[in-house]
Amino acid sequence: MKKLLFISSIALLAISCNNNDTKDAKTGDTTKMADTKMADAKIPEMPFPLSHPYANWQTGDPQHAVTVMKGLKAFETGDINACMEAFGDSVRIGFDYYQAKLSKDSLKATLKMQRAMYGSIKVKMDDWESVISADKKIEWVTLWYKEYNTDKKGNVDSLDVIDDAKIKNGKIVVLDEKIQHLGPAKKM
């Protein structure tokens, strides 16, 4: 009886594990079916219309994520010259309560002034994504991370940060940062 129960369990497990994913025999790619379905799917009417057509985003060049992260790492360590290597000649930036379109020299002065406010900054990367529009004209990198900083007076702060960086010719031309200050959890 135990043997029959064991064999039945194994058979049931094998059947339940067969989830009907198509697997490309040559590459072992199990995402092919899902990609095809999404690419062929008709986009429904959205409650908020876009001022331009949907870009149908696809996976972008991971090297662009490396470029953005190297710029962030250099800012973290206080090496503003190395940080500037990630940026184009003209950059539109958007930070909390600050937005501007700056030349590379002006951006360098702004970042140098901003970094000078901190004694230390530590970044813990949570995730990243590099995307490109279907027509290959627009590329973005998004970083999700936590930032722990200590100002010159010794005050410690921690932030959840999302950076969206538009890439053109391998350089950041737009940097849009969203932050949420982390604090003690509040009871709901």
C-alpha positions in Angstrom: 0.0 0.0 0.0 2.8 2.4 0.9 4.6 1.6 -2.4 1.4 2.4 -4.3 0.9 5.7 -2.4 4.6 6.6 -3.1 4.3 5.9 -6.8 1.0 7.8 -7.1 2.6 10.8 -5.3 5.5 10.8 -7.7 3.2 10.6 -10.7 1.0 13.4 -9.4 4.1 15.5 -8.7 5.4 14.9 -12.3 2.0 15.9 -13.8 1.7 19.0 -11.6 5.2 20.1 -12.5 4.4 19.9 -16.2 3.3 23.5 -16.6 3.0 23.6 -20.4 5.8 26.1 -20.8 7.2 25.8 -24.2 11.0 25.4 -24.1 13.1 26.2 -27.1 15.0 23.0 -27.6 18.1 24.7 -29.1 18.5 27.5 -26.5 16.6 26.3 -23.5 14.7 29.7 -23.5 11.4 29.3 -21.6 10.5 33.0 -22.0 9.8 32.8 -25.7 6.1 32.0 -25.4 5.5 34.9 -23.0 7.4 37.4 -25.1 5.4 36.4 -28.2 2.1 36.8 -26.4 3.0 40.3 -25.1 4.4 41.4 -28.4 1.3 40.3 -30.2 -1.1 41.6 -27.6 -3.3 44.5 -28.5 -3.0 47.3 -26.0 -6.4 48.1 -24.4 -7.8 51.6 -24.2 -6.2 53.2 -21.2 -8.0 55.5 -18.7 -5.2 58.1 -19.2 -4.3 58.7 -22.8 -0.6 59.3 -23.7 0.5 62.4 -25.5 2.7 60.2 -27.7 2.4 56.5 -28.7 3.3 53.8 -26.3 7.0 52.9 -26.8 6.6 49.2 -26.3 9.7 48.9 -24.1 12.1 46.1 -24.5 15.2 45.0 -22.6 18.0 47.4 -23.2 21.8 47.3 -23.1 23.0 46.3 -19.6 26.2 48.3 -20.2 24.1 51.5 -19.8 23.2 50.3 -16.3 26.9 50.0 -15.7 27.5 53.5 -16.8 24.8 54.9 -14.6 26.0 52.8 -11.6 29.6 53.9 -12.1 28.5 57.5 -12.0 26.5 56.9 -8.8 29.4 54.9 -7.2 31.8 57.8 -8.0 29.3 60.3 -6.4 29.1 57.9 -3.3 32.9 58.0 -2.9 33.1 61.7 -3.6 35.0 61.4 -6.9 33.0 64.0 -8.8 35.4 64.0 -11.8 34.8 60.2 -12.3 31.1 60.8 -11.7 31.0 63.3 -14.6 32.3 60.6 -17.1 28.7 59.2 -17.1 27.1 62.4 -18.3 26.5 64.0 -21.7 27.4 67.6 -22.5 24.0 68.9 -21.5 21.8 67.3 -18.8 18.3 67.8 -17.6 18.1 66.9 -13.9 15.2 66.6 -11.5 15.8 66.2 -7.8 13.6 66.9 -4.8 12.6 70.6 -5.1 15.2 71.2 -7.9 14.9 71.0 -11.6 17.3 72.4 -14.2 18.9 71.9 -17.6 22.7 72.2 -17.1 25.9 72.2 -19.1 28.3 69.5 -17.9 30.4 72.2 -16.1 27.4 73.5 -14.3 26.3 70.0 -13.4 29.8 69.3 -12.0 29.6 72.4 -9.8 26.1 71.4 -8.6 27.1 67.8 -7.8 30.3 69.0 -6.1 28.3 71.3 -3.9 25.7 68.7 -3.1 28.3 66.0 -2.2 30.2 68.5 0.0 27.1 68.6 2.3 27.8 64.9 3.3 30.5 63.3 5.4 29.6 59.9 4.0 27.1 58.3 1.6 26.5 54.5 1.3 24.4 53.0 -1.4 22.8 49.6 -1.2 21.5 48.6 -4.7 18.1 46.8 -4.7 17.6 46.4 -8.5 18.1 47.9 -11.9 16.6 47.8 -15.4 17.7 49.0 -18.8 15.0 49.4 -21.4 14.8 50.6 -25.0 11.8 51.6 -27.1 10.7 49.3 -29.9 11.8 51.9 -32.4 15.3 52.0 -30.8 15.1 55.8 -30.4 14.7 56.1 -26.6 16.8 54.4 -23.9 16.4 54.5 -20.1 18.0 53.0 -17.1 16.2 52.8 -13.8 17.9 52.1 -10.4 16.2 51.2 -7.2 18.4 51.6 -4.1 18.7 52.6 -0.5 21.0 55.5 0.4 22.4 56.0 3.9 24.1 59.3 4.4 25.6 61.3 7.2 25.8 65.1 6.9 28.7 67.2 8.1 27.0 67.7 11.5 26.7 64.0 12.1 23.0 63.7 11.3 22.1 60.3 9.7 19.4 59.9 7.1 18.2 57.0 5.0 16.3 57.1 1.7 14.6 54.9 -0.7 15.7 56.2 -4.1 14.6 55.6 -7.7 16.8 57.1 -10.4 15.6 57.3 -14.0 18.4 58.1 -16.4 17.8 58.7 -20.1 20.7 57.5 -22.2 21.9 59.0 -25.5 25.1 57.9 -27.2 26.0 56.0 -24.1 25.8 59.0 -21.7 23.2 60.2 -19.2 21.3 63.2 -20.7 18.3 63.2 -18.2 18.5 62.2 -14.5 15.3 62.2 -12.6 15.4 61.2 -9.0 12.6 60.3 -6.7 13.1 59.8 -3.0 11.3 58.7 0.1 12.8 59.4 3.5 12.9 56.2 5.6 12.1 56.6 9.2 10.7 54.5 12.0 7.6 52.5 11.0 4.4 54.2 12.0 1.4 52.2 13.2 -1.5 52.3 10.8 
